[in-house]
């Protein structure tokens, strides 16, 4: 996961339609099931999906009233905590 990318996606969804993000997730998940994809291509799709899902989570926190910076920090702390 890349925090700058999650922040960028979050900013996009605040200015545009939030449904664009979920549609993008659906398309990438469908593409990931295509035959003939190389492992490195699947890795890239997986990274994009994790960043998109992260942005969705951050957006939820912001909608619940958390400032964006706090929502981003909280999300990354959860990610780091789940790794340890």
DSSP file (Angstrom, degrees, kcal/mol; ACC not computed):
  #  RESIDUE AA STRUCTURE BP1 BP2  ACC     N-H-->O    O-->H-N    N-H-->O    O-->H-N    TCO  KAPPA ALPHA  PHI   PSI    X-CA   Y-CA   Z-CA
    1    1 A X              0   0    0      0, 0.0     2,-0.6     0, 0.0    47,-0.1   0.000 360.0 360.0 360.0 142.3    0.0    0.0    0.0
    2    2 A X     >  -     0   0    0     45,-0.2     4,-2.3     1,-0.1     3,-0.4  -0.954 360.0-156.1-121.5 113.9    1.2    3.4   -0.8
    3    3 A X  H  > S+     0   0    0     -2,-0.6     4,-2.7     1,-0.2     5,-0.2   0.877  94.0  54.5 -57.1 -42.9   -0.2    6.2    1.4
    4    4 A X  H  > S+     0   0    0      1,-0.2     4,-2.1     2,-0.2    -1,-0.2   0.891 110.3  47.5 -60.4 -36.4    0.4    9.0   -1.3
    5    5 A X  H  > S+     0   0    0     -3,-0.4     4,-2.7     2,-0.2     5,-0.2   0.910 111.3  49.9 -70.1 -41.4   -1.7    7.0   -3.7
    6    6 A X  H  X S+     0   0    0     -4,-2.3     4,-2.5     1,-0.2    -2,-0.2   0.916 111.8  49.3 -61.1 -42.5   -4.5    6.3   -1.2
    7    7 A X  H  X S+     0   0    0     -4,-2.7     4,-2.2     2,-0.2    -2,-0.2   0.902 111.4  49.2 -62.2 -41.9   -4.5   10.1   -0.4
    8    8 A X  H  X S+     0   0    0     -4,-2.1     4,-2.1     2,-0.2    -2,-0.2   0.910 112.1  47.3 -65.5 -43.7   -4.7   10.9   -4.1
    9    9 A X  H  X S+     0   0    0     -4,-2.7     4,-2.5     2,-0.2    -2,-0.2   0.898 111.0  52.5 -64.9 -40.6   -7.6    8.4   -4.7
   10   10 A X  H  X S+     0   0    0     -4,-2.5     4,-1.6    -5,-0.2    -2,-0.2   0.913 109.1  49.3 -60.9 -43.4   -9.4    9.8   -1.7
   11   11 A X  H  X S+     0   0    0     -4,-2.2     4,-1.4     1,-0.2    -1,-0.2   0.897 110.2  51.8 -63.2 -40.1   -9.0   13.4   -3.0
   12   12 A X  H  X S+     0   0    0     -4,-2.1     4,-1.9     1,-0.2     3,-0.4   0.937 109.2  48.8 -60.6 -46.8  -10.4   12.2   -6.4
   13   13 A X  H  < S+     0   0    0     -4,-2.5    -1,-0.2     1,-0.2    -2,-0.2   0.777 107.2  56.1 -70.0 -24.7  -13.4   10.6   -4.8
   14   14 A X  H  < S+     0   0    0     -4,-1.6    -1,-0.2    -5,-0.2    -2,-0.2   0.842 115.6  37.5 -71.1 -32.8  -14.2   13.7   -2.8
   15   15 A X  H  < S+     0   0    0     -4,-1.4    -2,-0.2    -3,-0.4    -1,-0.2   0.689 126.5  29.7 -90.6 -21.0  -14.3   15.8   -5.9
   16   16 A X  S  < S-     0   0    0     -4,-1.9     2,-0.4    -5,-0.2     3,-0.0  -0.427 108.4 -48.4-124.0-165.1  -16.0   13.3   -8.2
   17   17 A X    >   -     0   0    0     -2,-0.2     3,-1.4     1,-0.2     4,-0.5  -0.586  37.5-149.8 -76.6 124.7  -18.4   10.4   -7.9
   18   18 A X  T >> S+     0   0    0     -2,-0.4     4,-1.1     1,-0.3     3,-0.9   0.773  95.4  69.0 -64.4 -25.1  -17.5    7.9   -5.1
   19   19 A X  H 3> S+     0   0    0      1,-0.2     4,-2.5     2,-0.2    -1,-0.3   0.753  83.8  71.6 -65.9 -22.9  -19.1    5.2   -7.2
   20   20 A X  H <> S+     0   0    0     -3,-1.4     4,-2.2     1,-0.2    -1,-0.2   0.887  96.3  51.4 -58.2 -38.2  -16.2    5.5   -9.7
   21   21 A X  H <> S+     0   0    0     -3,-0.9     4,-2.4    -4,-0.5    -1,-0.2   0.933 110.7  45.8 -66.9 -46.0  -13.9    3.9   -7.1
   22   22 A X  H  X S+     0   0    0     -4,-1.1     4,-2.3     1,-0.2    -1,-0.2   0.867 112.6  51.6 -67.8 -33.5  -16.1    0.9   -6.6
   23   23 A X  H  X S+     0   0    0     -4,-2.5     4,-2.3     2,-0.2    -1,-0.2   0.900 109.6  50.2 -66.0 -39.9  -16.6    0.5  -10.3
   24   24 A X  H  X S+     0   0    0     -4,-2.2     4,-2.6    -5,-0.2    -2,-0.2   0.905 109.3  51.3 -63.9 -41.4  -12.8    0.6  -10.8
   25   25 A X  H  X S+     0   0    0     -4,-2.4     4,-2.6     1,-0.2     5,-0.2   0.931 109.9  50.0 -60.0 -46.0  -12.5   -2.1   -8.0
   26   26 A X  H  X S+     0   0    0     -4,-2.3     4,-2.0     1,-0.2    -2,-0.2   0.908 111.7  47.7 -60.6 -42.9  -15.0   -4.3   -9.8
   27   27 A X  H  X S+     0   0    0     -4,-2.3     4,-2.8     2,-0.2    -2,-0.2   0.929 112.7  47.9 -65.4 -45.5  -13.2   -3.9  -13.2
   28   28 A X  H  X S+     0   0    0     -4,-2.6     4,-2.2     1,-0.2    -2,-0.2   0.889 110.8  51.5 -64.8 -38.2   -9.8   -4.7  -11.7
   29   29 A X  H  < S+     0   0    0     -4,-2.6     4,-0.5    -5,-0.2    -1,-0.2   0.900 111.9  47.4 -63.9 -38.7  -11.2   -7.7   -9.8
   30   30 A X  H >< S+     0   0    0     -4,-2.0     3,-1.2    -5,-0.2    -2,-0.2   0.923 111.6  49.9 -67.3 -43.7  -12.7   -9.0  -13.1
   31   31 A X  H >< S+     0   0    0     -4,-2.8     3,-2.2     1,-0.3    -2,-0.2   0.877 101.1  64.2 -61.2 -37.2   -9.5   -8.4  -15.0
   32   32 A X  T 3< S+     0   0    0     -4,-2.2    -1,-0.3     1,-0.3    -2,-0.2   0.694  98.3  56.0 -63.3 -16.7   -7.5  -10.2  -12.3
   33   33 A X  T <  S+     0   0    0     -3,-1.2    -1,-0.3    -4,-0.5    -2,-0.2   0.427  81.7 117.5 -93.7   0.1   -9.4  -13.4  -13.2
   34   34 A X    X   -     0   0    0     -3,-2.2     3,-0.9    -4,-0.2     2,-0.1  -0.394  69.2-114.6 -69.8 143.6   -8.4  -13.3  -16.9
   35   35 A X  T 3  S+     0   0    0      1,-0.2    -1,-0.1    -2,-0.1    -2,-0.1  -0.451  94.0  35.1 -72.9 149.4   -6.3  -16.1  -18.2
   36   36 A X  T 3  S+     0   0    0      1,-0.3     2,-0.2    -2,-0.1    -1,-0.2   0.457  74.9 143.3  90.2   1.5   -2.8  -15.4  -19.4
   37   37 A X    <   -     0   0    0     -3,-0.9    -1,-0.3    -6,-0.1     2,-0.2  -0.554  47.2-128.8 -74.6 138.9   -1.9  -12.8  -16.8
   38   38 A X     >  -     0   0    0     -2,-0.2     4,-2.2     1,-0.1     3,-0.5  -0.491  22.6-109.8 -82.0 156.5    1.7  -12.9  -15.7
   39   39 A X  H  > S+     0   0    0      1,-0.2     4,-2.2     2,-0.2     5,-0.1   0.873 119.0  52.3 -55.1 -39.8    2.5  -13.0  -11.9
   40   40 A X  H  > S+     0   0    0      1,-0.2     4,-1.8     2,-0.2    -1,-0.2   0.850 108.1  51.8 -68.0 -31.5    3.9   -9.4  -12.0
   41   41 A X  H  > S+     0   0    0     -3,-0.5     4,-2.2     2,-0.2    -1,-0.2   0.896 109.7  49.2 -68.4 -40.1    0.8   -8.2  -13.7
   42   42 A X  H  X S+     0   0    0     -4,-2.2     4,-2.6     2,-0.2    -2,-0.2   0.877 108.2  54.6 -64.7 -37.3   -1.3   -9.8  -11.0
   43   43 A X  H  X S+     0   0    0     -4,-2.2     4,-2.4    -5,-0.2    -2,-0.2   0.913 108.7  48.1 -61.6 -42.6    0.9   -8.2   -8.4
   44   44 A X  H  X S+     0   0    0     -4,-1.8     4,-2.5     2,-0.2    -2,-0.2   0.923 111.9  48.5 -65.1 -44.7    0.3   -4.7   -9.9
   45   45 A X  H  X S+     0   0    0     -4,-2.2     4,-2.6     1,-0.2    -1,-0.2   0.909 111.3  51.7 -61.2 -41.3   -3.4   -5.3  -10.0
   46   46 A X  H  X S+     0   0    0     -4,-2.6     4,-2.4     2,-0.2    -2,-0.2   0.897 108.9  49.7 -62.0 -41.7   -3.3   -6.4   -6.4
   47   47 A X  H  X S+     0   0    0     -4,-2.4     4,-2.1     2,-0.2    -2,-0.2   0.921 111.7  48.6 -63.4 -44.0   -1.4   -3.3   -5.3
   48   48 A X  H  X S+     0   0    0     -4,-2.5     4,-2.5     1,-0.2    -2,-0.2   0.915 111.3  50.5 -62.2 -42.6   -3.9   -1.1   -7.1
   49   49 A X  H  X S+     0   0    0     -4,-2.6     4,-3.0     1,-0.2     5,-0.2   0.915 109.2  50.4 -62.6 -42.6   -6.8   -2.9   -5.5
   50   50 A X  H  X S+     0   0    0     -4,-2.4     4,-2.0     1,-0.2    -1,-0.2   0.891 112.0  48.0 -65.0 -37.1   -5.3   -2.6   -2.0
   51   51 A X  H  X S+     0   0    0     -4,-2.1     4,-2.2     2,-0.2    -1,-0.2   0.898 112.6  48.7 -67.7 -40.1   -4.8    1.1   -2.5
   52   52 A X  H  X S+     0   0    0     -4,-2.5     4,-2.0     2,-0.2    -2,-0.2   0.927 112.1  47.7 -65.7 -44.8   -8.4    1.5   -3.8
   53   53 A X  H  X S+     0   0    0     -4,-3.0     4,-2.1     1,-0.2    -1,-0.2   0.883 110.6  53.5 -62.8 -37.2   -9.8   -0.4   -0.9
   54   54 A X  H  X S+     0   0    0     -4,-2.0     4,-2.5    -5,-0.2    -2,-0.2   0.909 107.2  50.7 -61.9 -42.1   -7.7    1.7    1.5
   55   55 A X  H  X S+     0   0    0     -4,-2.2     4,-2.7     1,-0.2    -1,-0.2   0.876 107.4  53.8 -63.9 -37.3   -9.1    4.8   -0.1
   56   56 A X  H  X S+     0   0    0     -4,-2.0     4,-2.0     2,-0.2    -1,-0.2   0.925 110.2  47.2 -62.0 -44.0  -12.6    3.5    0.5
   57   57 A X  H  X S+     0   0    0     -4,-2.1     4,-1.9     2,-0.2    -2,-0.2   0.911 112.5  48.7 -64.4 -42.7  -11.9    2.9    4.2
   58   58 A X  H  X S+     0   0    0     -4,-2.5     4,-2.3     1,-0.2    -2,-0.2   0.910 109.4  53.4 -64.2 -41.7  -10.4    6.4    4.5
   59   59 A X  H  X S+     0   0    0     -4,-2.7     4,-2.6     1,-0.2    -1,-0.2   0.895 106.2  53.3 -59.4 -40.3  -13.4    7.9    2.8
   60   60 A X  H  X S+     0   0    0     -4,-2.0     4,-1.5     1,-0.2    -1,-0.2   0.921 109.7  47.8 -60.5 -44.1  -15.7    6.2    5.3
   61   61 A X  H  <>S+     0   0    0     -4,-1.9     5,-2.3     1,-0.2    -1,-0.2   0.896 111.8  49.7 -64.8 -39.4  -13.8    7.6    8.2
   62   62 A X  H ><5S+     0   0    0     -4,-2.3     3,-1.7     1,-0.2    -2,-0.2   0.909 108.7  52.3 -65.9 -41.4  -13.9   11.1    6.7
   63   63 A X  H 3<5S+     0   0    0     -4,-2.6    -1,-0.2     1,-0.3    -2,-0.2   0.808 104.6  57.3 -63.5 -28.6  -17.6   10.8    6.1
   64   64 A X  T 3<5S-     0   0    0     -4,-1.5    -1,-0.3    -5,-0.2    -2,-0.2   0.451 132.1 -92.1 -82.2  -0.3  -18.0    9.9    9.8
   65   65 A X  T < 5S+     0   0    0     -3,-1.7     2,-0.2     1,-0.3    -3,-0.2   0.394  79.8 136.4 111.3  -2.3  -16.3   13.2   10.7
   66   66 A X      < -     0   0    0     -5,-2.3    -1,-0.3    -6,-0.1    -2,-0.1  -0.551  59.9-110.5 -76.7 140.4  -12.6   12.4   11.0
   67   67 A X     >  -     0   0    0     -2,-0.2     4,-2.7     1,-0.1     5,-0.2  -0.389  30.7-114.4 -63.2 150.3  -10.2   14.9    9.4
   68   68 A X  H  > S+     0   0    0      1,-0.2     4,-2.7     2,-0.2     5,-0.2   0.900 114.6  51.0 -57.6 -44.7   -8.5   13.4    6.3
   69   69 A X  H  > S+     0   0    0      1,-0.2     4,-2.3     2,-0.2    -1,-0.2   0.918 112.6  46.3 -60.6 -43.6   -5.0   13.4    7.8
   70   70 A X  H  > S+     0   0    0      2,-0.2     4,-2.8     1,-0.2    -1,-0.2   0.896 112.0  51.4 -65.3 -40.2   -6.3   11.6   11.0
   71   71 A X  H  X S+     0   0    0     -4,-2.7     4,-2.4     2,-0.2    -2,-0.2   0.912 110.7  48.4 -63.5 -42.7   -8.2    9.1    8.9
   72   72 A X  H  X S+     0   0    0     -4,-2.7     4,-2.4    -5,-0.2    -2,-0.2   0.924 113.6  46.6 -62.7 -44.8   -5.1    8.3    6.8
   73   73 A X  H  X S+     0   0    0     -4,-2.3     4,-2.3    -5,-0.2    -2,-0.2   0.913 112.4  50.0 -64.9 -42.6   -3.0    7.9    9.9
   74   74 A X  H  X S+     0   0    0     -4,-2.8     4,-2.0     2,-0.2    -2,-0.2   0.921 111.4  49.2 -61.6 -44.2   -5.6    5.7   11.6
   75   75 A X  H  X S+     0   0    0     -4,-2.4     4,-2.2     1,-0.2    -2,-0.2   0.933 111.8  47.2 -61.5 -46.8   -5.8    3.5    8.5
   76   76 A X  H  X S+     0   0    0     -4,-2.4     4,-2.8     1,-0.2    -1,-0.2   0.862 109.2  54.4 -66.9 -33.5   -2.1    3.1    8.1
   77   77 A X  H  X S+     0   0    0     -4,-2.3     4,-2.5     2,-0.2    -1,-0.2   0.895 108.4  50.0 -64.5 -38.4   -1.8    2.3   11.9
   78   78 A X  H  X S+     0   0    0     -4,-2.0     4,-2.0     2,-0.2    -2,-0.2   0.909 111.5  48.6 -63.9 -41.4   -4.4   -0.5   11.4
   79   79 A X  H  X S+     0   0    0     -4,-2.2     4,-1.3     2,-0.2    -2,-0.2   0.948 113.5  45.6 -63.5 -48.6   -2.4   -1.8    8.4
   80   80 A X  H  X S+     0   0    0     -4,-2.8     4,-1.8     1,-0.2     3,-0.3   0.895 111.9  52.9 -62.8 -40.2    0.8   -1.8   10.3
   81   81 A X  H  < S+     0   0    0     -4,-2.5    -1,-0.2     1,-0.2    -2,-0.2   0.850 106.8  52.2 -63.4 -35.3   -0.8   -3.4   13.3
   82   82 A X  H  < S+     0   0    0     -4,-2.0    -1,-0.2     1,-0.2    -2,-0.2   0.762 107.2  53.3 -73.9 -23.4   -2.2   -6.2   11.2
   83   83 A X  H  <        0   0    0     -4,-1.3    -2,-0.2    -3,-0.3    -1,-0.2   0.880 360.0 360.0 -75.3 -39.3    1.2   -6.9    9.8
   84   84 A X     <        0   0    0     -4,-1.8    -1,-0.2    -5,-0.1    -2,-0.2   0.475 360.0 360.0 -78.9 360.0    2.8   -7.3   13.2
